[in-house]
Amino acid sequence: MTHPHFPLKAVYFDLIPKEKLKFNFHLSDKQKQNKVEEVIKPFVLTEETYERVAEAFDEQMTLGLMKNPTKKSSFYMLNTFISQFTNGAEEGQYLAIDLGASNLRVNLVKMEDGKIVAAESQHYPLTTQIQQGSGTQLFDYLADCIKDLLEKFNLTEIETPLGFTFSFAMDQKSLDVAYLISWGLSFNCSGVVGKDVVQMLNTSLRKKDVKVQVSAILNDMTGVLVHGIHLDPRTVIGTGIGSGTNCCYIEKASNVHCWNDDEMPTNQTDVVIDTECGAFGDNGALDFIKTEFDDFIDRTSLNPNKFVFEKYTSGNCLGELARLVFVKLIGNGVFFTGKNVKIFNQEEVFKSRMISECEKDFDGKNAEHTQNVLKELGLSDLASDDDIAIIRYVCAVITIRACRLLAINWANLIKRINRPDVTVAVDGSVYIKHPKFHSLITHAICDLLPKQKFRLMLAQDGSGKGAALVAAIVKRIKQNE
């Protein structure tokens, strides 16, 4: 199925006033309310704790940029090798593939006078067998999907440049050479860690007789940054909140000491860094905020002690965090009391999208969306008003913690970049679909940086369009050599 065109210009969400974002938790039974709040209390962080998070983030950033740090940073601070952005001279058709958490997106982008004038996107499923099978199987599947799109648009005989968005930590040696450091999200394909993933994809493309060569590989947030700059030249950060989370940003070259001399660009005052800040806390730097529920999710994940920050903030885990809280509340006899509710014992039965749905109920007297979630779970006839209030409270608290943590990271980067007026390009299903994420993060950044002029801009499908834009930039540079 070909998906509709995504917006080709900048989109800015409306800001919900602070007073409308507040959630007042109240149960008819005060003793029960106290017991619920005691379970939720570890998620409700104090201002002092958030300050410790900010200090830890700043320390990890500083360590990550050093040549010989006193201790290892949890940030990867990777070189993206992006040296130029679009300049209005890009023309032609370009492919981009975006290997994400649950599906593969293959994009076909047409450019005229440096502008995207048309974009088609095809989604292909990524089964558990593909995500956790062999690397050869994975890249052969990617080649098959690329071939399928080319056949749909009668482009099999035309050599088309390809940008490859690869949303995992990689040691990049150039725009078209990158070695996988570690898998994340739901992936754990064998025979890929330590290998050049561009070479593996090119091998599969040749095997399948596909006339496509990878022009560039980039992280998804690098794509969001490139697309963001294309939409709004004030963009300095590319970030996303979907299945995972990460940030890519523009740093002064003089501040970067962690790369080898041969990796440092010449005649550039700024460089683009992929922080892999989803790994914030992998070295224990965030253990002071870890709840028993966070610990369980981390220990039972495919990649324990890896990409810890993602597990506090992203769509892969927010719903599961809520489910684990619900299980404990049921065990404590304060949630669905005496009703023998067992559905929450099923792993991942409460999806992150359900948190977004429940959070649409702004009016404390109206729980229409929460009722829809309960209906989907088969619980609408069993839930009391107190049960509904508890669900909304748990969703609100988990949301607020995630947004505050993300805001600390983005505010730190904005402060570090030190420009008077900046744009943060954001993509990701959680940011797009959760009704409060944009506003909660914006308000939190305003509180942290009251004098800073900034805006959050939606760069939808930035990872895919960004990869196509980089392929176009590479072609332009080669033509001018």
RONU-547762 format. One record per residue (C-alpha): residue in one letter; x, y, z. Coordinates in steps of 0.02 Angstrom, whole numbers, padded with zeros to 5 digits, always signed. Layout:
BEGIN
AXYZ ...
***
This chain:
BEGIN
M+00000+00000+00000 T+00067+00170-00048 H+00044+00296+00091 P-00015+00475+00063 H+00109+00617+00044 F+00176+00684+00207 P+00179+00873+00232 L+00315+00953+00125 K+00324+01109+00233 A+00355+01146+00416 V+00218+01103+00542 Y+00207+01180+00716 F+00086+01109+00844 D-00023+01223+00950 L+00034+01249+01130 I-00088+01194+01265 P-00087+01314+01415 K-00005+01247+01573 E-00164+01255+01675 K-00253+01138+01553 L-00114+01009+01568 K-00132+00987+01755 F-00211+00826+01818 N-00294+00824+01988 F-00300+00648+02058 H-00445+00614+02175 L-00528+00452+02233 S-00685+00431+02334 D-00585+00327+02460 K-00444+00433+02533 Q-00354+00281+02606 K-00355+00197+02435 Q-00290+00358+02357 N-00143+00361+02478 K-00100+00180+02434 V-00106+00217+02248 E+00003+00372+02268 E+00130+00272+02367 V+00152+00151+02222 I+00164+00293+02095 K+00277+00401+02204 P+00444+00340+02127 F+00388+00412+01959 V+00354+00584+02034 L+00526+00661+02033 T+00571+00815+02133 E+00649+00971+02057 E+00811+00924+02145 T+00809+00754+02059 Y+00778+00833+01889 E+00926+00948+01922 R+01033+00794+01955 V+00975+00723+01788 A+01025+00885+01701 E+01196+00881+01785 A+01219+00698+01735 F+01171+00738+01555 D+01293+00883+01547 E+01431+00775+01621 Q+01400+00634+01496 M+01403+00758+01352 T+01566+00834+01412 L+01647+00664+01436 G+01584+00607+01267 L+01672+00751+01177 M+01839+00724+01266 K+01985+00632+01188 N+02040+00543+01345 P+01898+00559+01472 T+01927+00512+01654 K+01781+00393+01637 K+01680+00329+01490 S+01527+00424+01435 S+01365+00331+01399 F+01346+00442+01244 Y+01424+00380+01082 M+01449+00554+01005 L+01467+00483+00830 N+01528+00569+00673 T+01389+00578+00542 F+01506+00642+00403 I+01370+00764+00350 S+01465+00916+00287 Q+01336+01006+00181 F+01148+01030+00171 T+01030+01064+00026 N+01069+01224-00070 G+00933+01233-00203 A+01029+01143-00341 E+00965+00966-00307 E+00867+00883-00448 G+00802+00709-00489 Q+00730+00556-00404 Y+00803+00475-00249 L+00765+00322-00145 A+00773+00310+00042 I+00745+00165+00158 D+00710+00184+00343 L+00738+00029+00449 G+00630+00061+00601 A+00558-00036+00746 S+00405-00118+00670 N+00412-00086+00484 L+00525-00041+00340 R+00484+00118+00247 V+00543+00136+00068 N+00527+00314+00004 L+00537+00383-00172 V+00569+00570-00175 K+00570+00688-00324 M+00665+00852-00313 E+00662+01008-00421 D+00763+01165-00387 G+00817+01094-00219 K+00638+01066-00160 I+00543+00905-00130 V+00397+00913-00253 A+00332+00735-00232 A+00356+00593-00109 E+00288+00417-00105 S+00308+00298+00041 Q+00282+00111+00048 H+00279+00017+00214 Y+00337-00163+00230 P+00315-00269+00388 L+00462-00325+00494 T+00418-00489+00576 T+00504-00558+00730 Q+00585-00688+00618 I+00666-00549+00515 Q+00711-00441+00666 Q+00795-00584+00758 G+00852-00696+00616 S+01015-00687+00519 G+01090-00528+00451 T+01092-00600+00275 Q+00905-00635+00287 L+00873-00457+00345 F+00970-00371+00205 D+00900-00488+00072 Y+00727-00437+00131 L+00772-00252+00119 A+00831-00279-00059 D+00669-00369-00103 C+00567-00223-00035 I+00669-00095-00132 K+00645-00198-00290 D+00458-00207-00259 L+00441-00018-00250 L+00547+00007-00406 E+00436-00115-00500 K+00279-00021-00446 F+00347+00140-00522 N+00433+00060-00673 L+00605+00114-00615 T+00697-00053-00618 E+00807-00003-00764 I+00857+00167-00694 E+01004+00181-00575 T+00935+00276-00425 P+01040+00342-00280 L+00987+00275-00110 G+00998+00349+00063 F+00995+00218+00202 T+00924+00268+00371 F+00990+00145+00499 S+00921+00178+00673 F+01054+00089+00774 A+01221+00135+00849 M+01355+00124+00716 D+01537+00169+00698 Q+01534+00271+00539 K+01696+00289+00440 S+01625+00389+00295 L+01457+00430+00218 D+01447+00254+00144 V+01543+00147+00269 A+01470+00106+00440 Y+01497-00037+00562 L+01357-00090+00679 I+01405-00064+00862 S+01251-00143+00940 W+01070-00181+00904 G+00927-00099+00997 L+00737-00093+00998 S+00672-00266+00946 F+00819-00313+00836 N+00952-00443+00868 C+01004-00511+00698 S+01155-00625+00699 G+01314-00592+00602 V+01296-00403+00589 V+01380-00326+00743 G+01552-00266+00690 K+01509-00278+00504 D+01490-00141+00373 V+01301-00133+00351 V+01315-00032+00189 Q+01420-00170+00112 M+01295-00300+00173 L+01150-00207+00092 N+01246-00177-00070 T+01287-00364-00078 S+01103-00407-00061 L+01054-00278-00193 R+01177-00354-00316 K+01116-00529-00273 K+00937-00476-00312 D+00990-00384-00472 V+00930-00216-00408 K+01010-00066-00495 V+01033+00035-00337 Q+01190+00084-00244 V+01191+00154-00067 S+01251+00335-00078 A+01246+00370+00108 I+01201+00293+00274 L+01135+00396+00418 N+01048+00380+00583 D+00862+00419+00588 M+00888+00577+00690 T+01022+00637+00569 G+00888+00622+00437 V+00768+00723+00543 L+00900+00859+00566 V+00938+00868+00378 H+00753+00873+00336 G+00725+01001+00474 I+00858+01117+00403 H+00778+01095+00231 L+00613+01155+00306 D+00682+01286+00426 P+00864+01346+00417 R+00860+01386+00604 T+00856+01199+00643 V+01002+01141+00751 I+00935+00980+00829 G+00851+00829+00752 T+00762+00718+00875 G+00620+00595+00888 I+00505+00507+01009 G+00438+00347+00937 S+00487+00169+00974 G+00653+00239+01032 T+00731+00410+01058 N+00891+00497+01006 C+00963+00669+00965 C+01074+00731+00827 Y+01139+00909+00839 I+01258+01039+00768 E+01416+01063+00872 K+01564+01180+00852 A+01707+01080+00776 S+01828+01159+00901 N+01734+01073+01043 V+01753+00898+00971 H+01906+00803+01032 C+01838+00625+01034 W+01863+00587+00849 N+02025+00533+00765 D+02119+00666+00668 D+02074+00586+00501 E+01889+00596+00547 M+01891+00783+00580 P+01827+00885+00432 T+01934+01021+00356 N+01873+01199+00332 Q+01716+01171+00436 T+01669+01270+00590 D+01523+01155+00633 V+01497+00967+00632 V+01344+00856+00648 I+01350+00734+00794 D+01240+00583+00825 T+01237+00576+01015 E+01146+00408+01033 C+01077+00485+01192 G+00952+00343+01205 A+01101+00259+01290 F+01104+00392+01426 G+01116+00294+01587 D+01193+00135+01516 N+01341+00164+01632 G+01231+00186+01785 A+01223+00376+01774 L+01033+00373+01794 D+01014+00233+01920 F+00953+00359+02049 I+00786+00378+01957 K+00761+00193+01915 T+00601+00121+01987 E+00566-00064+02013 F+00461-00057+01855 D+00602+00021+01751 D+00720-00111+01819 F+00605-00253+01769 I+00585-00186+01591 D+00773-00166+01573 R+00817-00337+01644 T+00689-00428+01536 S+00726-00332+01375 L+00821-00399+01225 N+00965-00282+01270 P+00982-00265+01460 N+01083-00114+01520 K+01081-00041+01345 F+00986+00113+01287 V+00919+00139+01461 F+00855+00316+01429 E+00745+00251+01289 K+00661+00137+01415 Y+00608+00289+01520 T+00543+00393+01376 S+00495+00300+01217 G+00347+00210+01144 N+00424+00038+01160 C+00410+00047+01350 L+00287+00179+01411 G+00135+00067+01394 E+00224-00079+01475 L+00276+00031+01621 A+00094+00074+01649 R+00043-00109+01638 L+00170-00160+01771 V+00103-00023+01886 F-00074-00086+01858 V-00021-00263+01904 K+00053-00202+02068 L-00101-00097+02108 I-00214-00248+02077 G-00102-00353+02190 N-00117-00219+02324 G-00306-00228+02313 V-00334-00046+02261 F-00370-00067+02074 F-00519-00165+02005 T-00543-00222+02183 G-00626-00393+02199 K-00656-00411+02011 N-00526-00544+01966 V-00455-00443+01821 K-00313-00542+01740 I-00289-00456+01572 F-00148-00347+01639 N-00045-00504+01669 Q-00021-00515+01480 E+00142-00434+01426 E+00121-00276+01320 V-00069-00286+01325 F-00074-00102+01374 K+00003-00012+01225 S+00089+00157+01227 R-00045+00218+01106 M-00170+00183+01246 I-00079+00307+01356 S-00097+00435+01216 E-00282+00394+01204 C-00314+00410+01391 E-00218+00574+01395 K-00345+00649+01275 D-00466+00663+01421 F-00419+00839+01475 D-00582+00872+01568 G-00579+00782+01736 K-00765+00745+01720 N-00752+00671+01546 A-00665+00503+01522 E-00730+00460+01349 H-00560+00409+01279 T-00511+00310+01433 Q-00678+00220+01417 N-00632+00175+01237 V-00470+00098+01298 L-00563+00000+01433 K-00684-00062+01300 E-00539-00122+01193 L-00471-00216+01344 G-00642-00289+01383 L-00653-00197+01549 S-00782-00061+01518 D-00917-00149+01620 L-00799-00184+01766 A-00716-00015+01791 S-00775+00099+01930 D-00749+00288+01928 D-00600+00261+02043 D-00524+00133+01923 I-00542+00257+01780 A-00460+00394+01885 I-00315+00277+01928 I-00284+00233+01745 R-00282+00417+01698 Y-00167+00460+01844 V-00041+00324+01801 C-00040+00378+01618 A-00018+00561+01668 V+00126+00531+01788 I+00222+00417+01667 T+00194+00547+01529 I+00255+00692+01636 R+00414+00602+01688 A+00456+00557+01508 C+00425+00735+01447 R+00526+00815+01586 L+00673+00698+01552 L+00668+00735+01366 A+00654+00922+01397 I+00811+00918+01505 N+00907+00837+01363 W+00845+00955+01228 A+00869+01109+01337 N+01048+01056+01374 L+01085+01041+01188 I+01002+01209+01149 K+01106+01292+01285 R+01265+01208+01221 I+01233+01263+01041 N+01213+01442+01103 R+01120+01527+00961 P+00990+01664+00992 D+00849+01582+00894 V+00839+01396+00860 T+00721+01263+00796 V+00713+01083+00857 A+00651+00965+00721 V+00551+00822+00797 D+00477+00664+00725 G+00406+00503+00796 S+00239+00423+00830 V+00233+00467+01015 Y+00268+00651+00982 I+00138+00655+00843 K-00001+00555+00927 H+00014+00596+01111 P-00092+00751+01141 K+00019+00824+01278 F+00199+00783+01232 H+00231+00938+01128 S+00159+01057+01257 L+00234+00974+01411 I+00408+00974+01334 T+00392+01152+01269 H+00337+01219+01439 A+00477+01124+01526 I+00609+01195+01408 C+00539+01370+01435 D+00558+01346+01623 L+00738+01286+01601 L+00786+01419+01472 P+00669+01568+01504 K+00766+01689+01393 Q+00796+01571+01247 K+00697+01592+01085 F+00655+01420+01016 R+00519+01315+00937 L+00481+01131+00913 M+00440+01089+00732 L+00364+00930+00665 A+00476+00856+00530 Q+00363+00709+00490 D+00449+00563+00404 G+00608+00662+00427 S+00712+00505+00440 G+00654+00447+00268 K+00652+00614+00180 G+00817+00660+00263 A+00900+00505+00190 A+00837+00550+00016 L+00899+00729+00040 V+01072+00666+00089 A+01076+00554-00066 A+01034+00709-00169 I+01170+00811-00082 V+01299+00675-00116 K+01252+00671-00300 R+01264+00861-00311 I+01436+00863-00228 K+01502+00727-00345 Q+01438+00819-00498 N+01529+00977-00442 E+01696+00891-00408 
***
